[in-house]
């Protein structure tokens, strides 16, 4: 069955991503639902595939037994050459009919399988299979390979967009991928082929496209393996890795346009382009600032007063954006003092993210807010947010706020997580560059060496320790 199913699958590659800077080890609801549905569905698919293959194998075995029996048959009572020729002709006719029968049975049995009934067939357009096909997989390796890419990009995009936006965009990218496959099939002349399209990688490619647009500078941790014995990891920017991947899919789409392929490369291209589009037009959940944590959010931009014009009379005067921002921050700190930590963190995180969307303009406001937040480290701020903020402050040469922000990120991150190791290493490097608190920098580096024994972070930390000790 595996060879007869067209997969939205990723090729067996020497390089594949396993994590990014923005991962903190947590998985949100939509990601859990997608992963859970795919695995649950595949349990039924695997059982159904086993039964179908067993039935096909029985028919094939019966066919070969019949073929061997007729080929070895020899009527020794016949002496007339004409009768012997007729007997041989009848024997070959029986074998041909048996061959046609077994082919018909195999096609019929295959057509009754879950993969063929609910996979998308370009020649038989169906709204139902447009959705169901993206939750079906041809094998466990097909499923696991897709889930690795989903973990790297899909989880990050749910954190960026939030539950509902991510879910709708994920499904939208899956549909765009399937329709692209329909288009490439019509061009390639395989529109009426009976091979169904299954797999989540069209939708996952959409998450990859969006990730490239929204997190282009993020470092991707890539696993490599050469000849099964040489393996390890290295880092490269998301835009580089996924950009190369996308170009390879475009190339394969063109090369296999008029040929039968086990991988629907066109679906990958369509999903990726759709995801990149959504990444440009759909803003982050963190750019939404609520008037009050208990009321529905509305989009607000922090702009100068002049952009709104001066009010003509006191009665017509509206509260300026800066005044609204100040009142929201004050309300957040009031909630903090009242013990409403979640409400306070929600507003402060979103406000800080808005400041850092234009750090060159609002770096003073961002640094001031961060200084206040550093005095309240019991705020439930996710480690990836702290790490990204710290990197931004470091790029602005605001070391005095970047270093404690890295420290907070390391404290908030799960032990041995990518964010924790990056935060400890980055904080140490900044301390050494400023020639400040070298002992703390050394302690951070030794912690990295301990928790990442033998890893790339430990190697970097050891190199720095060796330099400062000599």
C-alpha positions in Angstrom: 0.0 0.0 0.0 2.9 2.4 0.8 4.2 2.5 -2.7 0.7 3.1 -4.1 0.0 6.2 -2.1 1.1 9.7 -3.1 2.3 11.4 0.0 2.6 15.0 1.0 5.8 13.8 2.6 9.4 14.9 3.2 12.1 13.1 1.5 14.6 11.0 3.4 17.1 13.7 4.1 20.6 14.0 5.5 19.6 17.3 7.1 16.4 18.0 9.0 15.5 20.6 11.7 14.8 19.5 15.3 14.4 22.8 17.2 14.6 26.6 17.1 15.5 29.5 19.4 11.8 30.2 20.2 11.1 26.7 21.6 10.6 26.4 25.3 9.5 22.8 25.4 5.8 23.5 25.8 3.0 22.5 23.3 -0.2 24.4 23.1 -3.8 23.1 22.6 -4.1 23.3 18.8 -0.8 21.6 18.3 -1.8 18.8 20.7 -5.1 18.4 18.9 -3.5 18.2 15.4 -0.8 15.7 16.6 -3.4 13.7 18.6 -5.9 13.4 15.7 -3.1 12.4 13.2 -1.9 9.6 15.5 -5.3 8.4 16.5 -6.4 8.3 12.8 -3.3 6.4 11.8 -3.9 3.7 14.4 -7.1 2.9 12.5 -5.4 3.4 9.1 -2.5 1.0 10.1 -5.0 -1.7 11.1 -7.0 -1.2 7.9 -3.9 -1.3 5.8 -2.8 -4.5 7.4 -6.1 -6.2 6.6 -6.1 -4.9 3.0 -2.5 -6.1 2.4 -3.3 -9.5 4.0 -6.3 -9.9 1.6 -4.2 -8.8 -1.4 -1.3 -11.2 -0.5 -3.8 -14.1 -0.2 -5.2 -13.3 -3.7 -1.7 -13.0 -5.2 -0.6 -16.3 -3.5 -3.7 -18.0 -4.9 -2.9 -16.6 -8.4 0.7 -17.8 -8.4 -0.4 -21.2 -7.2 -2.9 -21.5 -10.0 -0.3 -20.2 -12.5 2.2 -22.8 -11.4 -0.4 -25.6 -11.5 -1.5 -24.8 -15.1 2.1 -24.2 -16.3 3.2 -27.6 -15.1 0.1 -29.4 -16.4 0.8 -31.8 -19.2 -1.9 -34.1 -20.7 0.1 -37.2 -21.8 -3.0 -38.8 -23.2 -3.0 -36.4 -26.1 -1.0 -37.5 -29.1 -2.4 -35.3 -31.9 -0.3 -32.1 -32.3 -3.5 -30.1 -33.0 -5.0 -31.3 -29.7 -1.8 -30.5 -27.8 -1.7 -27.0 -29.3 -5.4 -26.4 -28.3 -4.6 -27.7 -24.7 -1.7 -25.2 -24.5 -3.8 -22.4 -25.8 -6.6 -23.1 -23.3 -4.0 -23.2 -20.5 -2.6 -19.8 -21.4 -6.2 -18.4 -21.7 -7.0 -19.6 -18.2 -3.8 -17.9 -16.9 -4.6 -14.6 -18.7 -8.1 -14.7 -17.2 -6.7 -15.4 -13.7 -4.2 -12.5 -14.1 -7.1 -10.1 -15.1 -9.1 -11.4 -12.2 -6.4 -10.9 -9.6 -5.7 -7.3 -10.9 -9.4 -6.5 -10.6 -9.5 -7.9 -7.1 -6.4 -5.9 -6.0 -7.9 -2.7 -7.4 -11.2 -3.4 -5.7 -9.7 -4.2 -2.4 -7.4 -1.2 -2.5 -10.3 1.1 -3.4 -12.1 0.0 -0.2 -9.2 1.0 2.1 -9.4 4.1 4.3 -6.5 5.7 2.5 -8.3 5.4 -0.9 -11.7 6.4 0.4 -10.6 9.5 2.3 -7.5 10.5 0.5 -7.8 13.3 -2.1 -8.1 12.1 -5.7 -7.6 14.9 -8.3 -10.0 13.3 -10.7 -12.7 13.0 -8.1 -12.9 16.3 -6.4 -14.6 16.1 -3.0 -14.9 18.7 -0.2 -14.8 15.9 2.4 -11.5 14.5 1.2 -10.1 18.0 0.9 -10.0 18.0 4.7 -9.7 14.4 5.6 -6.6 13.8 3.4 -4.5 16.1 5.6 -5.0 13.9 8.7 -4.1 10.6 6.9 -0.7 9.1 6.5 0.6 6.1 4.5 3.0 4.8 7.2 4.4 5.4 10.6 7.5 6.9 9.2 5.4 9.2 7.0 3.6 10.4 10.1 6.6 10.8 12.3 8.6 12.7 9.6 5.7 15.1 9.3 5.4 15.6 13.0 9.1 16.5 13.3 8.6 19.5 11.0 5.3 20.3 12.7 7.1 20.5 16.0 9.7 22.9 14.7 7.3 25.3 12.9 3.7 24.6 13.8 4.1 25.0 17.6 5.9 28.3 17.2 3.2 29.6 14.9 0.4 28.7 17.3 2.3 30.7 20.0 2.6 33.6 17.5 -1.0 33.6 16.2 -3.0 32.1 19.1 -5.3 29.1 19.0 -8.1 30.0 16.6 -6.1 32.0 14.1 -3.5 29.2 13.9 -6.1 26.5 13.5 -7.9 28.2 10.7 -4.7 29.2 8.9 -3.3 25.7 9.3 -6.4 24.2 7.7 -6.3 27.0 5.0 -2.7 26.1 4.1 -3.7 22.4 3.9 -6.5 23.3 1.5 -4.2 25.5 -0.6 -1.6 22.7 -0.8 -4.2 20.2 -2.0 -5.6 22.6 -4.6 -2.0 23.3 -5.8 -1.6 19.5 -6.2 -4.9 19.5 -8.2 -3.5 22.2 -10.5 -0.1 20.5 -11.0 -1.9 17.2 -11.7 -4.0 18.8 -14.4 -0.9 20.3 -16.0 1.0 17.0 -15.8 -1.8 14.9 -17.3 -2.4 12.8 -14.2 -5.8 14.4 -13.2 -7.6 11.1 -13.7 -5.1 9.0 -11.9 -6.4 6.8 -9.1 -3.6 7.5 -6.7 -4.9 9.4 -3.6 -3.1 12.3 -1.9 -2.6 11.9 1.9 -0.5 13.6 4.5 -0.3 16.7 6.7 2.9 18.1 5.2 1.0 20.5 2.9 -0.5 22.3 5.9 2.9 21.9 7.7 4.6 23.5 4.8 2.3 26.4 5.4 3.5 26.7 8.9 7.1 26.7 7.6 6.3 29.5 5.1 4.8 31.6 7.9 7.7 30.8 10.2 10.2 32.1 7.6 8.3 35.4 7.3 7.7 36.0 11.0 10.9 34.4 12.4 13.5 34.8 9.6 16.4 35.6 12.0 15.7 32.7 14.4 18.4 30.1 14.6 17.2 26.6 13.6 19.0 23.6 15.2 19.6 21.1 12.3 20.5 17.4 12.7 22.8 15.9 10.1 23.7 12.3 9.4 26.2 11.0 6.8 26.5 7.3 5.9 24.6 6.4 9.1 27.8 6.8 11.3 28.7 10.5 11.1 26.1 12.6 12.8 25.6 15.7 14.9 23.9 19.1 14.9 24.6 22.7 13.9 22.6 26.0 13.7 21.6 28.2 10.8 19.0 30.9 10.2 15.4 29.9 9.5 15.3 31.9 6.3 18.4 30.1 5.0 17.3 26.5 5.9 13.7 26.7 4.9 14.5 28.9 1.9 16.8 26.1 0.5 14.0 23.6 1.3 11.4 25.6 -0.6 13.7 25.9 -3.7 14.3 22.2 -3.7 10.5 21.6 -3.6 10.0 24.0 -6.6 12.7 22.2 -8.5 11.2 18.7 -7.8 7.8 20.0 -8.7 9.1 21.0 -12.2 11.1 17.9 -12.7 8.2 15.5 -11.8 5.4 17.5 -13.5 4.9 14.9 -16.2 6.1 11.9 -14.3 4.5 9.8 -11.5 6.0 10.6 -8.1 5.5 9.2 -4.7 5.7 12.7 -3.2 3.4 15.6 -4.0 6.0 18.3 -4.2 3.5 20.8 -5.7 1.4 20.5 -2.5 4.5 21.5 -0.5 5.0 24.6 -2.7 1.4 25.6 -2.5 1.2 25.2 1.3 4.5 27.1 1.8 3.4 30.1 -0.4 0.0 30.3 1.4 1.7 30.2 4.8 4.1 33.0 3.8 1.1 35.1 2.6 -0.7 34.6 5.9 2.5 35.4 7.8 2.6 38.8 6.1 -1.0 39.7 6.5 -2.0 38.2 9.8 -0.4 39.9 12.8 0.9 38.3 16.0 -1.4 37.7 18.9 1.1 39.7 20.9 0.3 42.9 18.8 -3.2 42.9 20.3 -3.4 45.1 23.4 -6.6 44.8 25.5 -8.2 47.8 27.1 -8.7 45.6 30.1 -7.6 42.0 30.7 -11.2 41.0 31.2 -12.5 42.6 28.0 -12.1 41.6 24.4 -8.9 42.9 22.8 -8.8 45.6 20.1 -5.8 46.5 17.9 -4.0 49.7 19.0 -0.8 51.2 17.7 1.5 53.3 19.8 1.9 56.5 17.7 2.8 60.1 18.3 -0.1 62.5 19.3 0.4 64.4 16.0 -0.9 61.5 14.0 -4.4 62.0 15.4 -4.5 65.8 15.2 -5.2 68.3 18.0 -8.8 68.3 19.4 -10.8 71.5 18.8 -12.4 71.7 22.2 -11.9 70.1 25.6 -15.1 68.1 25.1 -13.7 66.7 21.9 -10.4 65.8 23.4 -9.6 62.1 23.2 -7.1 60.3 25.3 -3.8 60.0 23.5 -2.2 56.7 22.7 0.6 57.4 25.2 -1.9 58.2 27.9 -3.9 55.0 27.1 -0.7 53.0 27.2 0.3 54.5 30.5 -3.2 53.8 32.0 -3.0 50.2 30.8 0.4 49.7 32.3 -0.7 51.2 35.6 -3.8 49.0 35.6 -1.5 46.0 35.0 0.7 46.9 38.0 -2.4 47.4 40.1 -3.5 43.8 39.1 0.0 42.6 40.0 -0.2 44.2 43.5 -3.6 42.6 43.9 -2.1 39.2 43.1 -3.6 38.9 39.6 -0.3 37.9 38.1 -1.7 36.3 34.9 -3.7 39.5 34.0 -0.8 41.7 34.7 1.6 39.6 32.7 -0.8 39.5 29.7 -0.8 43.3 29.3 2.8 43.9 30.1 4.0 41.2 27.7 1.9 42.6 24.9 3.0 46.2 25.6 6.6 45.2 25.6 6.2 43.3 22.3 4.6 46.4 20.8 7.5 48.6 21.9 10.1 46.2 20.5 8.3 46.0 17.1 10.0 49.4 16.6 12.9 49.3 19.0 14.8 52.2 17.5 11.8 54.5 18.2 10.6 53.1 21.5 13.8 51.7 23.1 13.6 54.0 26.1 10.0 53.0 26.8 10.9 49.3 26.3 14.0 49.6 28.6 12.0 51.4 31.3 9.2 48.8 31.2 11.7 46.0 31.3 13.5 47.6 34.3 10.2 47.6 36.2 9.4 44.0 35.2 12.8 42.8 36.4 11.8 43.8 39.9 8.8 41.4 39.6 10.3 38.1 38.5 7.3 36.2 39.8 5.4 37.4 36.7 4.5 34.4 34.6 6.4 35.6 31.5 7.3 32.8 29.0 11.0 32.2 28.6 11.0 32.6 24.8 9.6 36.1 25.2 12.3 37.0 27.7 15.0 35.5 25.5 13.8 37.4 22.4 13.6 40.7 24.3 17.1 40.2 25.7 18.5 39.7 22.2 16.8 42.9 21.0 18.2 44.9 24.0 21.6 43.4 23.3 21.4 44.5 19.6 20.5 48.0 20.9 23.6 47.9 23.1 21.4 48.2 26.2 23.6 45.7 28.1 22.4 46.8 31.5 18.9 45.5 30.7 19.9 42.7 28.3 22.0 40.8 30.9 19.4 40.5 33.6 16.8 39.7 31.0 18.9 36.8 29.8 19.3 35.7 33.4 15.5 35.8 33.9 15.0 33.8 30.7 17.4 31.1 31.9 15.5 30.9 35.2 12.1 30.7 33.6 13.1 28.1 30.9 12.9 24.3 31.5 16.2 22.7 32.5 18.4 21.8 29.5 16.1 23.5 27.1 17.3 25.3 24.0 16.2 28.7 25.5 18.0 28.0 28.8 21.3 27.1 27.2 21.1 30.1 24.8 20.2 32.5 27.6 23.1 31.3 29.8 25.6 31.5 27.0 24.4 34.9 25.7 24.4 36.4 29.2 27.9 35.2 29.8 29.2 36.5 26.5 27.7 40.0 27.3 29.3 40.0 30.8 32.7 39.1 29.4 32.4 41.8 26.6 31.6 44.4 29.2 34.3 43.0 31.6 31.6 42.9 34.3 30.9 40.1 36.8 33.3 37.6 35.1 32.8 35.1 37.9 29.0 35.0 37.2 29.8 34.6 33.5 32.1 31.7 34.3 29.4 30.1 36.4 26.9 30.4 33.6 29.3 28.8 31.2 30.1 25.9 33.5 26.3 25.3 33.9 26.0 25.1 30.1 28.9 22.6 30.0 27.2 20.5 32.7 23.7 20.4 31.2 24.7 20.1 27.6 27.4 17.6 28.0 29.0 16.9 24.6 26.6 19.2 22.8 27.4 22.2 20.6 26.5 24.7 23.4 28.9 22.9 25.8 31.6 23.1 23.1 31.1 26.9 22.7 31.0 27.4 26.5 34.2 25.4 27.0 36.0 27.5 24.3 35.0 30.7 26.1 36.0 29.3 29.5 39.4 28.3 28.2 39.9 31.9 26.7 39.0 33.7 30.0 41.2 31.4 32.1 44.2 31.9 29.9 
